[in-house]
Amino acid sequence: MIILFAAILLLFGASKLPELARSMGKATGEFKKARLESEKEIKEIDLIIK
């Protein structure tokens, strides 16, 4: 894990890390939101079919 962090630090530089972490956090949030929404739609469809 430390080696991975060091490689990212070398590739992007210290000034880009907060921006990179923020964008990764936003992407993760959007992914979870989309997953929950699709699961909700699937459950609704299952209720309609049954």
PQR file with spaces between the fields and no chain letter, atoms N, CA, C, O and H, PARSE charges and radii, in Angstrom:
ATOM       1  N    MET     1       0.835   -1.189    0.000 -0.4000 1.5000
ATOM       2  CA   MET     1       0.000    0.000    0.000 -0.0000 2.0000
ATOM       3  C    MET     1       0.882    1.257    0.000  0.5500 1.7000
ATOM       4  O    MET     1       0.596    2.225   -0.705 -0.5500 1.4000
ATOM       5  N    ILE     2       1.932    1.230    0.781 -0.4000 1.5000
ATOM       6  CA   ILE     2       2.832    2.380    0.849 -0.0000 2.0000
ATOM       7  C    ILE     2       3.548    2.575   -0.488  0.5500 1.7000
ATOM       8  O    ILE     2       3.753    3.704   -0.932 -0.5500 1.4000
ATOM       9  H    ILE     2       2.164    0.444    1.354  0.4000 1.0000
ATOM      10  N    ILE     3       3.924    1.466   -1.123 -0.4000 1.5000
ATOM      11  CA   ILE     3       4.604    1.555   -2.420 -0.0000 2.0000
ATOM      12  C    ILE     3       3.661    2.147   -3.471  0.5500 1.7000
ATOM      13  O    ILE     3       4.077    2.958   -4.297 -0.5500 1.4000
ATOM      14  H    ILE     3       3.757    0.548   -0.763  0.4000 1.0000
ATOM      15  N    LEU     4       2.411    1.744   -3.435 -0.4000 1.5000
ATOM      16  CA   LEU     4       1.424    2.280   -4.365 -0.0000 2.0000
ATOM      17  C    LEU     4       1.245    3.775   -4.147  0.5500 1.7000
ATOM      18  O    LEU     4       1.205    4.542   -5.109 -0.5500 1.4000
ATOM      19  H    LEU     4       2.073    1.085   -2.763  0.4000 1.0000
ATOM      20  N    PHE     5       1.138    4.191   -2.903 -0.4000 1.5000
ATOM      21  CA   PHE     5       0.984    5.612   -2.588 -0.0000 2.0000
ATOM      22  C    PHE     5       2.204    6.401   -3.063  0.5500 1.7000
ATOM      23  O    PHE     5       2.059    7.497   -3.603 -0.5500 1.4000
ATOM      24  H    PHE     5       1.171    3.568   -2.121  0.4000 1.0000
ATOM      25  N    ALA     6       3.396    5.855   -2.866 -0.4000 1.5000
ATOM      26  CA   ALA     6       4.621    6.526   -3.301 -0.0000 2.0000
ATOM      27  C    ALA     6       4.651    6.652   -4.825  0.5500 1.7000
ATOM      28  O    ALA     6       5.065    7.689   -5.345 -0.5500 1.4000
ATOM      29  H    ALA     6       3.514    4.964   -2.428  0.4000 1.0000
ATOM      30  N    ALA     7       4.224    5.626   -5.539 -0.4000 1.5000
ATOM      31  CA   ALA     7       4.199    5.681   -7.004 -0.0000 2.0000
ATOM      32  C    ALA     7       3.217    6.744   -7.483  0.5500 1.7000
ATOM      33  O    ALA     7       3.518    7.491   -8.414 -0.5500 1.4000
ATOM      34  H    ALA     7       3.888    4.784   -5.117  0.4000 1.0000
ATOM      35  N    ILE     8       2.060    6.819   -6.864 -0.4000 1.5000
ATOM      36  CA   ILE     8       1.064    7.837   -7.236 -0.0000 2.0000
ATOM      37  C    ILE     8       1.608    9.225   -6.943  0.5500 1.7000
ATOM      38  O    ILE     8       1.427   10.151   -7.733 -0.5500 1.4000
ATOM      39  H    ILE     8       1.815    6.212   -6.108  0.4000 1.0000
ATOM      40  N    LEU     9       2.274    9.365   -5.807 -0.4000 1.5000
ATOM      41  CA   LEU     9       2.872   10.653   -5.450 -0.0000 2.0000
ATOM      42  C    LEU     9       3.903   11.081   -6.486  0.5500 1.7000
ATOM      43  O    LEU     9       3.963   12.252   -6.860 -0.5500 1.4000
ATOM      44  H    LEU     9       2.422    8.613   -5.165  0.4000 1.0000
ATOM      45  N    LEU    10       4.711   10.140   -6.946 -0.4000 1.5000
ATOM      46  CA   LEU    10       5.723   10.467   -7.960 -0.0000 2.0000
ATOM      47  C    LEU    10       5.084   10.809   -9.303  0.5500 1.7000
ATOM      48  O    LEU    10       5.557   11.705  -10.001 -0.5500 1.4000
ATOM      49  H    LEU    10       4.662    9.188   -6.642  0.4000 1.0000
ATOM      50  N    LEU    11       4.011   10.104   -9.672 -0.4000 1.5000
ATOM      51  CA   LEU    11       3.378   10.338  -10.969 -0.0000 2.0000
ATOM      52  C    LEU    11       2.624   11.667  -11.027  0.5500 1.7000
ATOM      53  O    LEU    11       2.727   12.401  -12.009 -0.5500 1.4000
ATOM      54  H    LEU    11       3.626    9.376   -9.105  0.4000 1.0000
ATOM      55  N    PHE    12       1.877   11.968   -9.989 -0.4000 1.5000
ATOM      56  CA   PHE    12       0.994   13.129  -10.031 -0.0000 2.0000
ATOM      57  C    PHE    12       1.522   14.338   -9.272  0.5500 1.7000
ATOM      58  O    PHE    12       1.105   15.462   -9.552 -0.5500 1.4000
ATOM      59  H    PHE    12       1.793   11.371   -9.191  0.4000 1.0000
ATOM      60  N    GLY    13       2.412   14.140   -8.336 -0.4000 1.5000
ATOM      61  CA   GLY    13       2.924   15.256   -7.542 -0.0000 2.0000
ATOM      62  C    GLY    13       2.029   15.531   -6.352  0.5500 1.7000
ATOM      63  O    GLY    13       0.850   15.175   -6.354 -0.5500 1.4000
ATOM      64  H    GLY    13       2.750   13.226   -8.109  0.4000 1.0000
ATOM      65  N    ALA    14       2.586   16.159   -5.347 -0.4000 1.5000
ATOM      66  CA   ALA    14       1.860   16.408   -4.099 -0.0000 2.0000
ATOM      67  C    ALA    14       0.702   17.379   -4.276  0.5500 1.7000
ATOM      68  O    ALA    14      -0.297   17.279   -3.564 -0.5500 1.4000
ATOM      69  H    ALA    14       3.543   16.448   -5.346  0.4000 1.0000
ATOM      70  N    SER    15       0.816   18.311   -5.207 -0.4000 1.5000
ATOM      71  CA   SER    15      -0.245   19.305   -5.384 -0.0000 2.0000
ATOM      72  C    SER    15      -1.495   18.708   -6.024  0.5500 1.7000
ATOM      73  O    SER    15      -2.593   19.226   -5.819 -0.5500 1.4000
ATOM      74  H    SER    15       1.627   18.393   -5.786  0.4000 1.0000
ATOM      75  N    LYS    16      -1.356   17.648   -6.782 -0.4000 1.5000
ATOM      76  CA   LYS    16      -2.496   17.036   -7.470 -0.0000 2.0000
ATOM      77  C    LYS    16      -3.205   15.987   -6.622  0.5500 1.7000
ATOM      78  O    LYS    16      -4.327   15.606   -6.955 -0.5500 1.4000
ATOM      79  H    LYS    16      -0.465   17.227   -6.949  0.4000 1.0000
ATOM      80  N    LEU    17      -2.604   15.511   -5.552 -0.4000 1.5000
ATOM      81  CA   LEU    17      -3.204   14.433   -4.764 -0.0000 2.0000
ATOM      82  C    LEU    17      -4.562   14.796   -4.162  0.5500 1.7000
ATOM      83  O    LEU    17      -5.483   13.984   -4.256 -0.5500 1.4000
ATOM      84  H    LEU    17      -1.692   15.821   -5.281  0.4000 1.0000
ATOM      85  N    PRO    18      -4.738   15.978   -3.545 -0.5600 1.5000
ATOM      86  CA   PRO    18      -6.076   16.296   -3.012  0.2800 2.0000
ATOM      87  C    PRO    18      -7.152   16.332   -4.097  0.5500 1.7000
ATOM      88  O    PRO    18      -8.276   15.878   -3.885 -0.5500 1.4000
ATOM      89  N    GLU    19      -6.797   16.873   -5.249 -0.4000 1.5000
ATOM      90  CA   GLU    19      -7.749   16.931   -6.364 -0.0000 2.0000
ATOM      91  C    GLU    19      -8.081   15.525   -6.859  0.5500 1.7000
ATOM      92  O    GLU    19      -9.236   15.223   -7.156 -0.5500 1.4000
ATOM      93  H    GLU    19      -5.883   17.242   -5.421  0.4000 1.0000
ATOM      94  N    LEU    20      -7.080   14.684   -6.943 -0.4000 1.5000
ATOM      95  CA   LEU    20      -7.281   13.305   -7.377 -0.0000 2.0000
ATOM      96  C    LEU    20      -8.152   12.539   -6.387  0.5500 1.7000
ATOM      97  O    LEU    20      -9.053   11.802   -6.788 -0.5500 1.4000
ATOM      98  H    LEU    20      -6.141   14.929   -6.702  0.4000 1.0000
ATOM      99  N    ALA    21      -7.882   12.712   -5.098 -0.4000 1.5000
ATOM     100  CA   ALA    21      -8.678   12.034   -4.070 -0.0000 2.0000
ATOM     101  C    ALA    21     -10.121   12.525   -4.084  0.5500 1.7000
ATOM     102  O    ALA    21     -11.049   11.734   -3.913 -0.5500 1.4000
ATOM     103  H    ALA    21      -7.150   13.311   -4.772  0.4000 1.0000
ATOM     104  N    ARG    22     -10.313   13.815   -4.285 -0.4000 1.5000
ATOM     105  CA   ARG    22     -11.664   14.380   -4.337 -0.0000 2.0000
ATOM     106  C    ARG    22     -12.443   13.813   -5.513  0.5500 1.7000
ATOM     107  O    ARG    22     -13.608   13.440   -5.370 -0.5500 1.4000
ATOM     108  H    ARG    22      -9.560   14.458   -4.424  0.4000 1.0000
ATOM     109  N    SER    23     -11.805   13.748   -6.672 -0.4000 1.5000
ATOM     110  CA   SER    23     -12.498   13.227   -7.856 -0.0000 2.0000
ATOM     111  C    SER    23     -12.795   11.741   -7.706  0.5500 1.7000
ATOM     112  O    SER    23     -13.836   11.267   -8.161 -0.5500 1.4000
ATOM     113  H    SER    23     -10.859   14.050   -6.789  0.4000 1.0000
ATOM     114  N    MET    24     -11.881   10.995   -7.065 -0.4000 1.5000
ATOM     115  CA   MET    24     -12.149    9.574   -6.823 -0.0000 2.0000
ATOM     116  C    MET    24     -13.313    9.401   -5.853  0.5500 1.7000
ATOM     117  O    MET    24     -14.133    8.500   -6.024 -0.5500 1.4000
ATOM     118  H    MET    24     -11.035   11.380   -6.695  0.4000 1.0000
ATOM     119  N    GLY    25     -13.389   10.250   -4.845 -0.4000 1.5000
ATOM     120  CA   GLY    25     -14.500   10.201   -3.899 -0.0000 2.0000
ATOM     121  C    GLY    25     -15.829   10.500   -4.564  0.5500 1.7000
ATOM     122  O    GLY    25     -16.830    9.838   -4.292 -0.5500 1.4000
ATOM     123  H    GLY    25     -12.722   10.982   -4.706  0.4000 1.0000
ATOM     124  N    LYS    26     -15.840   11.495   -5.433 -0.4000 1.5000
ATOM     125  CA   LYS    26     -17.065   11.828   -6.166 -0.0000 2.0000
ATOM     126  C    LYS    26     -17.485   10.680   -7.073  0.5500 1.7000
ATOM     127  O    LYS    26     -18.668   10.348   -7.157 -0.5500 1.4000
ATOM     128  H    LYS    26     -15.027   12.034   -5.654  0.4000 1.0000
ATOM     129  N    ALA    27     -16.517   10.077   -7.751 -0.4000 1.5000
ATOM     130  CA   ALA    27     -16.821    8.960   -8.644 -0.0000 2.0000
ATOM     131  C    ALA    27     -17.374    7.776   -7.859  0.5500 1.7000
ATOM     132  O    ALA    27     -18.313    7.118   -8.306 -0.5500 1.4000
ATOM     133  H    ALA    27     -15.557   10.346   -7.683  0.4000 1.0000
ATOM     134  N    THR    28     -16.801    7.505   -6.698 -0.4000 1.5000
ATOM     135  CA   THR    28     -17.289    6.415   -5.855 -0.0000 2.0000
ATOM     136  C    THR    28     -18.718    6.695   -5.399  0.5500 1.7000
ATOM     137  O    THR    28     -19.563    5.800   -5.410 -0.5500 1.4000
ATOM     138  H    THR    28     -16.038    8.040   -6.334  0.4000 1.0000
ATOM     139  N    GLY    29     -18.984    7.926   -5.001 -0.4000 1.5000
ATOM     140  CA   GLY    29     -20.331    8.304   -4.583 -0.0000 2.0000
ATOM     141  C    GLY    29     -21.339    8.152   -5.703  0.5500 1.7000
ATOM     142  O    GLY    29     -22.441    7.650   -5.482 -0.5500 1.4000
ATOM     143  H    GLY    29     -18.297    8.652   -4.993  0.4000 1.0000
ATOM     144  N    GLU    30     -20.977    8.579   -6.898 -0.4000 1.5000
ATOM     145  CA   GLU    30     -21.871    8.443   -8.047 -0.0000 2.0000
ATOM     146  C    GLU    30     -22.130    6.980   -8.378  0.5500 1.7000
ATOM     147  O    GLU    30     -23.249    6.604   -8.727 -0.5500 1.4000
ATOM     148  H    GLU    30     -20.081    8.987   -7.077  0.4000 1.0000
ATOM     149  N    PHE    31     -21.092    6.156   -8.266 -0.4000 1.5000
ATOM     150  CA   PHE    31     -21.245    4.732   -8.534 -0.0000 2.0000
ATOM     151  C    PHE    31     -22.209    4.101   -7.541  0.5500 1.7000
ATOM     152  O    PHE    31     -23.087    3.335   -7.937 -0.5500 1.4000
ATOM     153  H    PHE    31     -20.183    6.461   -7.983  0.4000 1.0000
ATOM     154  N    LYS    32     -22.058    4.412   -6.257 -0.4000 1.5000
ATOM     155  CA   LYS    32     -22.956    3.861   -5.236 -0.0000 2.0000
ATOM     156  C    LYS    32     -24.386    4.332   -5.463  0.5500 1.7000
ATOM     157  O    LYS    32     -25.332    3.558   -5.318 -0.5500 1.4000
ATOM     158  H    LYS    32     -21.345    5.034   -5.936  0.4000 1.0000
ATOM     159  N    LYS    33     -24.537    5.595   -5.816 -0.4000 1.5000
ATOM     160  CA   LYS    33     -25.865    6.156   -6.070 -0.0000 2.0000
ATOM     161  C    LYS    33     -26.536    5.449   -7.247  0.5500 1.7000
ATOM     162  O    LYS    33     -27.715    5.102   -7.181 -0.5500 1.4000
ATOM     163  H    LYS    33     -23.768    6.224   -5.933  0.4000 1.0000
ATOM     164  N    ALA    34     -25.785    5.241   -8.314 -0.4000 1.5000
ATOM     165  CA   ALA    34     -26.335    4.559   -9.488 -0.0000 2.0000
ATOM     166  C    ALA    34     -26.667    3.101   -9.169  0.5500 1.7000
ATOM     167  O    ALA    34     -27.678    2.578   -9.639 -0.5500 1.4000
ATOM     168  H    ALA    34     -24.827    5.523   -8.368  0.4000 1.0000
ATOM     169  N    ARG    35     -25.821    2.446   -8.375 -0.4000 1.5000
ATOM     170  CA   ARG    35     -26.079    1.055   -8.006 -0.0000 2.0000
ATOM     171  C    ARG    35     -27.360    0.933   -7.183  0.5500 1.7000
ATOM     172  O    ARG    35     -28.178    0.046   -7.430 -0.5500 1.4000
ATOM     173  H    ARG    35     -25.000    2.871   -7.993  0.4000 1.0000
ATOM     174  N    LEU    36     -27.532    1.820   -6.211 -0.4000 1.5000
ATOM     175  CA   LEU    36     -28.735    1.783   -5.387 -0.0000 2.0000
ATOM     176  C    LEU    36     -29.985    2.069   -6.214  0.5500 1.7000
ATOM     177  O    LEU    36     -31.028    1.445   -6.015 -0.5500 1.4000
ATOM     178  H    LEU    36     -26.868    2.540   -6.011  0.4000 1.0000
ATOM     179  N    GLU    37     -29.873    3.008   -7.134 -0.4000 1.5000
ATOM     180  CA   GLU    37     -31.010    3.341   -7.989 -0.0000 2.0000
ATOM     181  C    GLU    37     -31.389    2.160   -8.882  0.5500 1.7000
ATOM     182  O    GLU    37     -32.573    1.869   -9.050 -0.5500 1.4000
ATOM     183  H    GLU    37     -29.026    3.515   -7.296  0.4000 1.0000
ATOM     184  N    SER    38     -30.409    1.485   -9.447 -0.4000 1.5000
ATOM     185  CA   SER    38     -30.716    0.346  -10.309 -0.0000 2.0000
ATOM     186  C    SER    38     -31.286   -0.814   -9.499  0.5500 1.7000
ATOM     187  O    SER    38     -32.181   -1.513   -9.973 -0.5500 1.4000
ATOM     188  H    SER    38     -29.447    1.721   -9.310  0.4000 1.0000
ATOM     189  N    GLU    39     -30.780   -1.029   -8.285 -0.4000 1.5000
ATOM     190  CA   GLU    39     -31.343   -2.076   -7.426 -0.0000 2.0000
ATOM     191  C    GLU    39     -32.790   -1.767   -7.076  0.5500 1.7000
ATOM     192  O    GLU    39     -33.624   -2.671   -7.026 -0.5500 1.4000
ATOM     193  H    GLU    39     -30.053   -0.462   -7.900  0.4000 1.0000
ATOM     194  N    LYS    40     -33.094   -0.498   -6.833 -0.4000 1.5000
ATOM     195  CA   LYS    40     -34.462   -0.088   -6.527 -0.0000 2.0000
ATOM     196  C    LYS    40     -35.384   -0.358   -7.712  0.5500 1.7000
ATOM     197  O    LYS    40     -36.497   -0.855   -7.542 -0.5500 1.4000
ATOM     198  H    LYS    40     -32.416    0.236   -6.874  0.4000 1.0000
ATOM     199  N    GLU    41     -34.912   -0.028   -8.916 -0.4000 1.5000
ATOM     200  CA   GLU    41     -35.719   -0.259  -10.115 -0.0000 2.0000
ATOM     201  C    GLU    41     -35.951   -1.749  -10.344  0.5500 1.7000
ATOM     202  O    GLU    41     -37.042   -2.148  -10.750 -0.5500 1.4000
ATOM     203  H    GLU    41     -34.007    0.375   -9.055  0.4000 1.0000
ATOM     204  N    ILE    42     -34.951   -2.562  -10.092 -0.4000 1.5000
ATOM     205  CA   ILE    42     -35.099   -4.013  -10.251 -0.0000 2.0000
ATOM     206  C    ILE    42     -36.134   -4.555   -9.272  0.5500 1.7000
ATOM     207  O    ILE    42     -36.948   -5.404   -9.636 -0.5500 1.4000
ATOM     208  H    ILE    42     -34.065   -2.238   -9.762  0.4000 1.0000
ATOM     209  N    LYS    43     -36.109   -4.073   -8.035 -0.4000 1.5000
ATOM     210  CA   LYS    43     -37.091   -4.520   -7.041 -0.0000 2.0000
ATOM     211  C    LYS    43     -38.494   -4.104   -7.445  0.5500 1.7000
ATOM     212  O    LYS    43     -39.445   -4.865   -7.265 -0.5500 1.4000
ATOM     213  H    LYS    43     -35.448   -3.383   -7.739  0.4000 1.0000
ATOM     214  N    GLU    44     -38.632   -2.882   -8.000 -0.4000 1.5000
ATOM     215  CA   GLU    44     -39.941   -2.425   -8.451 -0.0000 2.0000
ATOM     216  C    GLU    44     -40.459   -3.285   -9.591  0.5500 1.7000
ATOM     217  O    GLU    44     -41.645   -3.612   -9.637 -0.5500 1.4000
ATOM     218  H    GLU    44     -37.859   -2.264   -8.146  0.4000 1.0000
ATOM     219  N    ILE    45     -39.586   -3.648  -10.501 -0.4000 1.5000
ATOM     220  CA   ILE    45     -39.980   -4.486  -11.636 -0.0000 2.0000
ATOM     221  C    ILE    45     -40.386   -5.871  -11.126  0.5500 1.7000
ATOM     222  O    ILE    45     -41.364   -6.443  -11.607 -0.5500 1.4000
ATOM     223  H    ILE    45     -38.622   -3.383  -10.464  0.4000 1.0000
ATOM     224  N    ASP    46     -39.651   -6.405  -10.168 -0.4000 1.5000
ATOM     225  CA   ASP    46     -40.000   -7.712   -9.600 -0.0000 2.0000
ATOM     226  C    ASP    46     -41.376   -7.669   -8.947  0.5500 1.7000
ATOM     227  O    ASP    46     -42.135   -8.631   -9.060 -0.5500 1.4000
ATOM     228  H    ASP    46     -38.857   -5.940   -9.778  0.4000 1.0000
ATOM     229  N    LEU    47     -41.714   -6.576   -8.268 -0.4000 1.5000
ATOM     230  CA   LEU    47     -43.022   -6.438   -7.642 -0.0000 2.0000
ATOM     231  C    LEU    47     -44.129   -6.380   -8.686  0.5500 1.7000
ATOM     232  O    LEU    47     -45.208   -6.938   -8.486 -0.5500 1.4000
ATOM     233  H    LEU    47     -41.097   -5.794   -8.176  0.4000 1.0000
ATOM     234  N    ILE    48     -43.865   -5.712   -9.788 -0.4000 1.5000
ATOM     235  CA   ILE    48     -44.868   -5.580  -10.855 -0.0000 2.0000
ATOM     236  C    ILE    48     -45.093   -6.939  -11.518  0.5500 1.7000
ATOM     237  O    ILE    48     -46.231   -7.306  -11.813 -0.5500 1.4000
ATOM     238  H    ILE    48     -42.988   -5.259   -9.951  0.4000 1.0000
ATOM     239  N    ILE    49     -44.016   -7.683  -11.752 -0.4000 1.5000
ATOM     240  CA   ILE    49     -44.116   -8.967  -12.433 -0.0000 2.0000
ATOM     241  C    ILE    49     -44.843   -9.989  -11.573  0.5500 1.7000
ATOM     242  O    ILE    49     -45.635  -10.780  -12.086 -0.5500 1.4000
ATOM     243  H    ILE    49     -43.092   -7.386  -11.512  0.4000 1.0000
ATOM     244  N    LYS    50     -44.584   -9.981  -10.290 -0.4000 1.5000
ATOM     245  CA   LYS    50     -45.213  -10.947   -9.389 -0.0000 2.0000
ATOM     246  C    LYS    50     -46.606  -10.537   -9.130  0.5500 1.7000
ATOM     247  O    LYS    50     -47.322  -11.214   -8.392 -0.5500 1.4000
ATOM     248  H    LYS    50     -43.941   -9.338   -9.874  0.4000 1.0000
